[in-house]
Amino acid sequence: MLTVEKIGGTSMSRFQDVLTNIIIGKRERKDLFNRIFVVSAYNNVTNWLLEHKKTGEPGIYARFAEQTDYHGPLEELVEKLIGINETFADSGLDLAAAEAYIRERISKTKLTLDSLAHVLSSGYLDRQSILLAAREILASVGESHSAWNSVNILHNNQIRAILVDLSGARDSQFLTIDERVRKSFRGIDFSKTVTIATGYAKGTEGIMREFDRGYSEVTFSKVAVAVRADEAVIHKEFHLSSADPKIVGTDKSVVLNFTNYDVADQLADVGMEAIHPKASKPLENAGINLRIKNTFEPDHPGTLISKDYVGRESRVEIIAGTDKVVIVEVYDPSMVGQVGFDMRIMELFTRYNVSYVVKTTNANSISMVIWEKDKDKGLIKELKERYQSVTVKNVAVVCAIGTNFAKPGVLAKAANALAANRINVECISQSLRQTNMQFVIRREAFEKAIIALNDALCVDRS
């Protein structure tokens, strides 16, 4: 059985646990192979290279884009990465070799960025294309670092391993991402080695341009499809559960055993990614099941996500949501009965590259929930210039999600649970497919609502 397994940045930063729990586990040495591990950069490294994923705090990329000093931050990065290396001394990392590798890698990165900066200053080429290239180059550093270290540690623990560096740092081949993946894995006998691959993959289309910070899961998905894996596995720092245990408590958070890709998409839509939606589609289309496992509980089978799974019992499986959203209501009395009114609003959303999480309508108004980070892109300003009344309000969204809950009473039970906890519903959305009920509420009631819905809909199930 050939598996392709993705290891996230937080888990990679605890590589001794990865080595003990995932790579070796309770296996005999002869059973360590037939596994490909696609690794992320260590925790925070991509934040330093690009920008902080959650706060937006600028990294080295911003220095380059603004054409201010990026040499100094690159040197600081080298020292940070050497510091990370030192934490793996007990795991078997050759510190001298690892330092030499990362110094050479950053030196080449600096030379390439210098060349791009020279072209940028000439004004002859499109600025955006050059900045995208710089972003790709910087992103690739983190995964190359963690992958090289991983192979070195495995070798020093007498485990046969091979590095598949998809970053393209040592070649100038003009390949798409899929072509690079297929070519890089061609000829490897997976039954005789542990294979470590970088989560970044270089391609003519630009993986950052296409997928931005979700690129490592996209690489993982492409690898699984290319090698025709029997199963894909993502190792995370938590289980896929009925609700966030940090909010509802571990005693009331029920681990899911099975779900489907539709549910995974619903979670991704509110930022609770089991897998990036653009990574899940190739797996789903290829008929490859995905397993979500907790790195630190290796004996637990985790959650198996498949294409066609539907729960035998009609029930809500997951309570999820986000409090990082705002609701935008467009009110205009001329809207009623006017064909295309909604379309003109959506054209503005497209122009400003803003997507919505929830959308509800009535005769004279349309309410759309968008990510808070998108509210300053200019969309709201233009909406206010065009329509009679536009209201913007900080809110949260809580969702009741499942593969099969199309039965009478579920919506009433959810609404009653919120009402019993004095949580007002600002607006609500549920499609005919009935896999996701979305409640828009006051932002300050977010955690209270998660607890209420989990208690009412999930905790009492067997």
C-alpha distance (Angstrom), angle and dihedral (degrees) to the residues before:
residue distance angle dihedral
M1 . . .
L2 3.81 . .
T3 3.81 116.3 .
V4 3.79 131.0 -174.5
E5 3.79 110.5 -152.2
K6 3.81 129.9 -167.7
I7 3.80 120.6 -151.4
G8 3.79 117.8 -162.4
G9 3.78 127.7 -137.6
T10 3.81 97.9 -102.8
S11 3.80 90.7 51.1
M12 3.82 91.4 46.1
S13 3.81 89.3 55.6
R14 3.81 86.4 60.9
F15 3.79 93.7 48.8
Q16 3.78 94.8 156.1
D17 3.81 87.0 63.9
V18 3.82 89.6 47.1
L19 3.80 90.1 50.9
T20 3.80 93.6 46.4
N21 3.80 100.2 38.2
I22 3.79 105.2 30.8
I23 3.80 114.5 18.3
I24 3.80 97.4 38.0
G25 3.80 106.0 11.7
K26 3.78 112.0 144.1
R27 3.80 93.8 -32.7
E28 3.75 126.9 125.3
R29 3.82 113.1 -119.1
K30 3.79 90.5 -106.1
D31 3.83 89.9 57.0
L32 3.81 97.2 54.2
F33 3.79 95.2 91.2
N34 3.82 136.4 75.7
R35 3.79 88.3 68.2
I36 3.80 130.1 111.9
F37 3.80 116.4 -161.6
V38 3.80 117.8 -157.3
V39 3.79 106.2 -162.0
S40 3.79 133.0 -156.2
A41 3.78 125.0 -145.4
Y42 3.78 115.5 -87.7
N43 3.79 116.7 -84.7
N44 3.85 113.0 -66.2
V45 3.82 95.7 1.9
T46 3.82 94.7 108.8
N47 3.81 88.3 45.5
W48 3.82 88.7 57.3
L49 3.79 91.9 46.3
L50 3.81 98.4 46.0
E51 3.80 116.9 3.1
H52 3.79 136.1 -60.0
K53 3.78 107.1 -74.8
K54 3.80 94.6 -141.3
T55 3.80 106.3 27.8
G56 3.80 99.2 31.5
E57 3.83 91.4 -130.9
P58 3.84 104.7 165.8
G59 3.79 122.3 -110.1
I60 3.80 134.2 -172.9
Y61 3.80 92.0 -57.2
A62 3.82 91.1 64.5
R63 3.81 90.4 52.3
F64 3.79 89.9 53.2
A65 3.81 93.7 44.8
E66 3.81 90.9 51.3
Q67 3.82 90.3 44.0
T68 3.79 92.2 -125.7
D69 3.80 124.4 132.8
Y70 3.80 109.8 -50.8
H71 3.82 96.2 156.7
G72 3.79 92.1 76.1
P73 3.82 93.9 51.1
L74 3.81 90.0 47.1
E75 3.80 89.9 55.1
E76 3.78 89.8 47.6
L77 3.79 88.2 50.7
V78 3.81 90.8 55.2
E79 3.79 90.2 56.4
K80 3.80 91.6 47.2
L81 3.81 91.5 51.1
I82 3.81 91.5 47.7
G83 3.80 86.7 51.6
I84 3.80 89.6 53.7
N85 3.81 89.5 49.4
E86 3.80 90.4 56.4
T87 3.80 90.6 60.7
F88 3.82 88.7 64.8
A89 3.80 97.6 53.2
D90 3.81 91.5 105.4
S91 3.81 90.3 49.5
G92 3.79 90.6 60.6
L93 3.80 104.4 -96.8
D94 3.82 113.6 157.0
L95 3.82 96.4 -127.7
A96 3.81 96.2 -165.2
A97 3.80 93.5 50.6
A98 3.81 91.8 43.3
E99 3.80 91.5 51.8
A100 3.79 91.9 48.8
Y101 3.80 90.3 50.2
I102 3.79 96.1 50.9
R103 3.82 93.9 43.6
E104 3.81 89.5 53.7
R105 3.82 92.0 45.4
I106 3.80 93.9 50.9
S107 3.81 91.4 44.1
K108 3.81 90.6 56.2
T109 3.79 90.4 45.0
K110 3.80 90.8 53.7
L111 3.82 91.9 49.9
T112 3.81 91.2 50.6
L113 3.80 92.5 47.8
D114 3.81 89.7 48.9
S115 3.80 89.6 55.0
L116 3.80 90.7 49.1
A117 3.81 90.8 47.9
H118 3.81 90.0 53.0
V119 3.81 91.1 51.9
L120 3.79 90.5 44.8
S121 3.79 92.4 54.0
S122 3.81 91.4 51.3
G123 3.80 91.0 66.8
Y124 3.82 92.9 -143.8
L125 3.81 98.2 111.7
D126 3.78 133.0 52.7
R127 3.80 109.1 -82.0
Q128 3.81 94.8 -146.6
S129 3.81 93.1 55.2
I130 3.79 91.4 52.1
L131 3.80 92.4 48.5
L132 3.80 90.9 49.8
A133 3.81 89.6 51.7
A134 3.82 90.3 50.8
R135 3.79 89.9 50.2
E136 3.80 91.0 52.6
I137 3.81 92.4 48.8
L138 3.79 93.4 50.1
A139 3.80 94.2 44.7
S140 3.80 91.5 54.7
V141 3.81 93.6 60.0
G142 3.80 96.8 71.4
E143 3.79 97.6 54.1
S144 3.80 93.3 41.6
H145 3.81 88.6 55.0
S146 3.81 96.1 49.2
A147 3.82 94.0 42.2
W148 3.82 93.7 50.0
N149 3.82 90.6 48.8
S150 3.80 91.8 48.3
V151 3.80 93.8 54.2
N152 3.79 91.4 45.8
I153 3.82 91.2 51.9
L154 3.80 91.9 48.5
H155 3.80 92.0 49.9
N156 3.79 90.5 50.3
N157 3.80 89.0 51.3
Q158 3.83 89.3 54.1
I159 3.80 93.8 -108.3
R160 3.81 117.3 136.7
A161 3.78 108.4 -122.1
I162 3.79 138.8 162.9
L163 3.80 129.1 -154.6
V164 3.81 118.6 -134.6
D165 3.80 103.9 -168.4
L166 3.80 105.4 -165.4
S167 3.81 92.2 175.2
G168 3.82 92.2 93.1
A169 3.80 90.2 -140.5
R170 3.81 91.8 141.2
D171 3.80 99.4 44.3
S172 3.79 140.9 48.8
Q173 3.80 97.4 -147.7
F174 3.79 115.4 151.9
L175 3.82 99.0 -133.3
T176 3.77 136.5 143.7
I177 3.80 115.8 -121.6
D178 3.80 91.8 -103.9
E179 3.80 91.7 49.0
R180 3.81 91.4 50.0
V181 3.79 92.1 48.9
R182 3.82 93.5 49.4
K183 3.80 93.2 45.3
S184 3.82 94.4 46.0
F185 3.80 94.9 53.1
R186 3.79 96.5 40.7
G187 3.80 113.1 117.1
I188 3.81 98.4 12.5
D189 3.80 114.7 134.8
F190 3.80 99.2 -142.6
S191 3.80 91.4 -171.7
K192 3.81 90.4 69.3
T193 3.79 103.8 43.9
V194 3.78 147.0 32.6
T195 3.80 106.4 -115.7
I196 3.81 120.7 -146.7
A197 3.81 117.5 -167.1
T198 3.79 131.4 -176.3
G199 3.80 117.0 -109.2
Y200 3.79 88.4 -136.8
A201 3.82 117.1 74.8
K202 3.80 122.9 -170.8
G203 3.79 117.2 -136.1
T204 3.78 140.6 157.7
E205 3.81 91.1 -109.8
G206 3.82 92.0 53.6
I207 3.79 116.4 -119.9
M208 3.81 92.0 -139.7
R209 3.79 91.1 49.3
E210 3.79 90.8 53.2
F211 3.80 102.9 35.7
D212 3.83 108.4 9.1
R213 3.82 112.4 -165.0
G214 3.81 93.7 -1.9
Y215 3.80 90.3 68.7
S216 3.82 99.5 109.3
E217 3.81 92.4 58.6
V218 3.79 89.6 47.2
T219 3.82 89.5 53.4
F220 3.79 89.4 48.3
S221 3.81 90.5 51.8
K222 3.81 93.6 47.5
V223 3.81 91.1 50.0
A224 3.82 91.9 50.2
V225 3.79 91.6 51.2
A226 3.83 93.9 43.8
V227 3.83 94.6 53.1
R228 3.82 92.9 37.3
A229 3.77 93.3 -122.9
D230 3.79 119.3 -155.9
E231 3.79 89.5 -139.1
A232 3.79 138.6 1.8
V233 3.80 119.1 -141.7
I234 3.80 131.3 -166.9
H235 3.80 116.9 -163.3
K236 3.79 111.5 -152.7
E237 3.78 135.9 171.9
F238 3.80 91.9 -108.7
H239 3.78 143.2 31.3
L240 3.80 123.4 -101.5
S241 3.78 97.0 -107.9
S242 3.78 142.8 171.7
A243 3.82 89.1 -96.7
D244 3.79 140.3 -11.4
P245 3.83 105.7 -69.6
K246 3.81 89.4 -149.6
I247 3.81 87.5 65.0
V248 3.82 105.0 33.4
G249 3.82 99.5 26.7
T250 3.79 128.8 -106.5
D251 3.80 91.5 -93.8
K252 3.81 91.4 60.8
S253 3.80 99.0 39.2
V254 3.80 109.9 94.6
V255 3.82 117.9 -157.1
L256 3.82 113.3 -128.4
N257 3.78 114.6 -127.3
F258 3.82 96.9 -169.9
T259 3.79 139.3 10.3
N260 3.80 139.2 145.3
Y261 3.79 139.5 -108.5
D262 3.82 91.7 -102.1
V263 3.81 89.6 63.2
A264 3.82 90.0 46.6
D265 3.82 88.4 55.5
Q266 3.80 91.7 49.8
L267 3.81 89.7 53.1
A268 3.80 92.1 48.4
D269 3.80 90.1 52.0
V270 3.82 89.9 65.0
G271 3.80 94.9 40.3
M272 3.82 96.9 -99.9
E273 3.79 96.0 120.0
A274 3.76 120.3 -167.5
I275 3.81 81.4 170.6
H276 3.80 134.0 -11.2
P277 3.85 106.7 -92.0
K278 3.81 92.1 -128.2
A279 3.80 88.4 54.5
S280 3.80 95.5 47.2
K281 3.82 96.7 55.3
P282 3.84 96.9 66.5
L283 3.81 90.2 48.1
E284 3.79 92.1 47.6
N285 3.81 92.8 47.1
A286 3.81 91.5 47.9
G287 3.81 91.8 50.5
I288 3.82 93.3 -118.2
N289 3.79 114.6 149.2
L290 3.79 118.3 -135.7
R291 3.79 123.9 -142.5
I292 3.83 122.0 -160.9
K293 3.81 111.4 -154.8
N294 3.79 135.3 -179.5
T295 3.82 109.8 -120.7
F296 3.77 91.8 -147.6
E297 3.81 97.1 48.2
P298 3.82 100.6 51.3
D299 3.80 95.9 166.2
H300 3.81 92.7 59.8
P301 3.84 111.8 94.3
G302 3.81 91.4 -139.9
T303 3.81 124.9 -155.2
L304 3.80 121.5 -38.2
I305 3.82 113.1 -149.1
S306 3.80 115.7 -163.2
K307 3.79 137.0 167.7
D308 3.78 101.1 -112.1
Y309 3.82 106.0 27.7
V310 3.80 114.7 133.7
G311 3.79 120.7 174.1
R312 3.78 114.5 -109.7
E313 3.80 90.2 -136.2
S314 3.79 122.6 53.9
R315 3.80 105.7 -116.5
V316 3.78 146.6 125.6
E317 3.81 110.3 -96.7
I318 3.80 106.3 -176.0
I319 3.80 137.9 26.7
A320 3.80 110.2 -158.6
G321 3.78 140.0 147.7
T322 3.77 147.1 132.5
D323 3.79 139.4 -108.5
K324 3.82 93.7 -159.2
V325 3.81 95.5 91.0
V326 3.81 141.2 92.6
I327 3.78 130.1 -153.6
V328 3.78 120.0 -129.0
E329 3.80 116.0 -162.4
V330 3.80 119.5 -167.6
Y331 3.82 112.0 -161.4
D332 3.79 122.1 -172.5
P333 3.84 125.2 150.7
S334 3.82 90.0 -149.7
M335 3.80 88.9 66.4
V336 3.80 97.0 81.0
G337 3.79 112.3 105.4
Q338 3.80 93.4 -6.3
V339 3.80 112.2 135.1
G340 3.82 114.1 -137.6
F341 3.83 97.5 18.2
D342 3.78 91.1 119.4
M343 3.80 91.7 45.5
R344 3.82 92.4 58.0
I345 3.80 90.3 54.1
M346 3.80 90.6 49.0
E347 3.80 90.2 51.6
L348 3.80 87.8 60.8
F349 3.81 90.7 49.5
T350 3.80 88.9 52.9
R351 3.80 93.2 48.2
Y352 3.81 91.8 53.1
N353 3.82 93.2 40.9
V354 3.80 93.1 -121.3
S355 3.80 123.0 146.4
Y356 3.79 125.9 -165.4
V357 3.79 129.4 -131.8
V358 3.80 98.4 -159.9
K359 3.81 130.8 16.9
T360 3.81 127.7 -174.0
T361 3.80 131.5 170.3
N362 3.78 143.7 -168.3
A363 3.80 133.8 173.6
N364 3.80 97.1 -69.0
S365 3.81 107.4 15.7
I366 3.76 143.4 50.3
S367 3.82 120.2 -158.7
M368 3.80 120.4 -161.4
V369 3.79 127.9 -178.6
I370 3.81 113.0 -145.7
W371 3.78 134.5 175.7
E372 3.80 112.4 -85.1
K373 3.81 91.0 -128.2
D374 3.83 89.0 63.8
K375 3.79 98.3 53.3
D376 3.82 94.7 89.5
K377 3.82 97.2 51.1
G378 3.81 92.3 99.4
L379 3.80 97.1 -98.7
I380 3.79 96.4 109.9
K381 3.81 92.4 46.0
E382 3.79 91.3 55.3
L383 3.80 93.0 44.0
K384 3.82 88.9 55.1
E385 3.80 90.1 50.7
R386 3.82 92.2 52.3
Y387 3.80 106.6 38.2
Q388 3.78 135.5 54.4
S389 3.81 98.0 -118.6
V390 3.80 131.1 9.0
T391 3.80 119.7 -179.5
V392 3.81 123.4 -167.0
K393 3.80 121.3 -168.3
N394 3.81 136.0 170.7
V395 3.80 109.0 -115.4
A396 3.79 144.5 153.4
V397 3.79 131.8 -128.7
V398 3.80 123.3 -141.6
C399 3.80 120.1 -172.4
A400 3.78 135.4 -162.1
I401 3.82 105.6 -152.7
G402 3.79 134.1 -177.8
T403 3.79 146.3 142.3
N404 3.80 92.9 -117.7
F405 3.78 124.9 16.0
A406 3.81 101.4 124.3
K407 3.81 97.0 133.6
P408 3.80 134.0 111.3
G409 3.78 117.6 -86.2
V410 3.81 102.7 27.7
L411 3.79 94.4 103.3
A412 3.81 91.3 44.2
K413 3.81 91.3 49.6
A414 3.80 91.2 50.6
A415 3.81 93.8 46.8
N416 3.81 91.5 46.9
A417 3.81 91.0 51.4
L418 3.81 90.4 54.1
A419 3.80 92.6 44.4
A420 3.81 91.9 49.4
N421 3.81 87.7 57.2
R422 3.83 91.7 47.7
I423 3.81 92.7 -112.2
N424 3.79 112.6 148.1
V425 3.81 118.9 -145.2
E426 3.82 109.7 -132.7
C427 3.82 92.5 -170.2
I428 3.78 138.5 -22.1
S429 3.82 137.5 -147.2
Q430 3.80 134.0 -168.4
S431 3.80 127.0 160.6
L432 3.78 127.9 -144.1
R433 3.83 90.2 -102.3
Q434 3.82 88.5 65.8
T435 3.77 99.8 -150.5
N436 3.81 96.2 121.3
M437 3.81 133.7 35.6
Q438 3.82 110.5 -167.8
F439 3.79 122.2 -160.9
V440 3.80 120.6 -169.3
I441 3.81 110.0 -151.8
R442 3.79 141.6 162.1
R443 3.78 109.8 -65.8
E444 3.81 95.2 -125.4
A445 3.83 90.0 58.4
F446 3.83 94.3 57.2
E447 3.80 101.3 106.6
K448 3.79 92.2 37.4
A449 3.81 89.1 54.7
I450 3.83 93.1 48.7
I451 3.82 89.8 53.1
A452 3.81 93.2 45.8
L453 3.81 94.8 50.1
N454 3.80 93.7 42.9
D455 3.81 90.6 51.5
A456 3.80 92.9 46.9
L457 3.80 100.9 41.1
C458 3.81 110.6 21.5
V459 3.79 115.9 22.5
D460 3.79 96.9 68.5
R461 3.80 95.5 55.1
S462 3.79 121.0 105.5
